[in-house]
């Protein structure tokens, strides 16, 4: 009940931020269509956040491993998918949506996700498995992995830039398939909204539903939930907990890859985003509660609303033309949540 | 000659420390290598101070903080905003208030410590791995805040701060030896101060909080308050490093506090070992040596380097070294030293590792 009240009470607060500045920038009442657009932007960004962060939360919840390489996995997946898409379309540097068909978007995804899953599996088996229970050491190991992966990405990606030159880790675009490149009339306040972002929202919801079905309606999911509650007891019951750990790590890494393909199609992929997405995942699970799927969803929505509304509705004009406060608001969000719920909104004590 | 019944290990360690101290004291006077004095050793002193604040929290508070780089940068930014002057020949970014540098210096330390207490209070109810995650977000948020709030810094940062040093220090651009000795003095002062603080009632209670927060809480100690104060003290230490850094390099920018820098500081602390304060300067020294000599001269063909941005080869090498150290000796170089010097140290280390593996979640320091 308390969780519910806090969750509901915090969301209007972010709406309040939007309304509070309305006198300067046109309120939700005066300009409902831009308000609605920002709501939709937040929701669709939350979908991408949820996909990436749910993988992070799955790994953390079961194994207590803070996978500091999650952002690096994200970045690597984005570059792999980009290379595959470039290879399939045979194009040069940047692509128009109309030049990409559905398969040329799905195949990069289907290649990138297993690649990252394999990378995750190798890291888990080679380095993390025999350090079970030493959380800090595992975190340090994944930091080392992230340093190596980030540097190798700069050394090797993107491969086929123009004139055979290699600019390590520069920004490249993944492209949505052509049929998503149009605006849909939502018939609410005359809002025209990008179909690609709605597809992204759909994928996010599908991942959420899929994870819920997997965790709450299958035997593997049951074992994982048992492992989250009590690893030793689960192992003592004769369940092969190591196999479960490996499955969770593989799925968690693949979710980072899926999120990367989805968000890189909307935005772009460039070196340095590994840190950005590690931060995103961390904020989402800190706010939402460690290791809970519902927590990841709630955290993703809150974080997306705070950062989008902060960027859109707080003053950015005047002498300090480019000042943005969204990162400070992110800190305020963390501080507020942790002040009342030290383990996050949906967190339970370990 | 064996005064006061020192063990053989103490003899060796104190002998080596004394020799190293004498060496760094006379180094600039020998005129052997000013590059070593003004680039490598001065940098070692100041990053060692920052790493010492991290090791203090980890070894005595059980909190591995990745927020020290943020505090380090906050101190530098405050100093840069208060002390520099605008106008022709001045700095282009920041508020350039042009206050007296001594006032700016004191304010930078006080404000950073206050911010540290605030950040510590937010994170204080968690420990171990949660603390690591929360402080990591501090660091990344500090980077983006500095980058986005153009009034105080912006992405290009503030430059030319080393021209505004207090009068009693004088011009450190013309007299880099002064900065060298200030760095050495502050480093020694920080070392002695930390050794003192861990022996005070507060320090002892903090170690109790590290070992068993529940028991300390039921004994009537305020666990969150102890953690908050420890974080504030570490912020004070980190602010000293931040000020020395802006005097040394002259500039502070979001790039000085971003995720790679945060990880670099952690790598220094881990190389030295997260268990003893001395490790901070040893780790910083080893790291800066590698940074200076690997980047410029090493080419690693079989990893596919050459012609890449951001000094490509160095980070992979440092990542691999970091990985090996964490896998082989979680207590860093000093941990290795302990193991090979102490009789039975190997066995004790292994036992400790097993004990660590069975302890409850979230309370175990590295290893």
Interface residues (C-beta under 8 A of the other chain):
Chain A: X64 X66 X127 X132 X133 X134 X135 X136 X137 X139 X140 X141 X143 X144 X145 X146 X147 X148 X150 X151 X152 X154 X155 X156 X166 X167 X168 X169 X271 X275 X276 X278 X279 X282 X283 X285 X286 X290 X320 X321 X322 X323 X324 X325 X326 X327 X328 X330 X331 X334 X335 X338 X339 X342 X343 X350
Chain B: X64 X122 X123 X125 X126 X128 X129 X130 X132 X133 X134 X136 X137 X138 X140 X141 X144 X145 X148 X149 X150 X151 X154 X258 X259 X260 X263 X266 X270 X303 X304 X305 X307 X308 X309 X310 X312 X313 X314 X315 X316 X318 X319 X320 X322 X323 X326 X327 X330 X353 X356 X357 X358 X359 X360 X361 X362 X364 X365 X366 X367
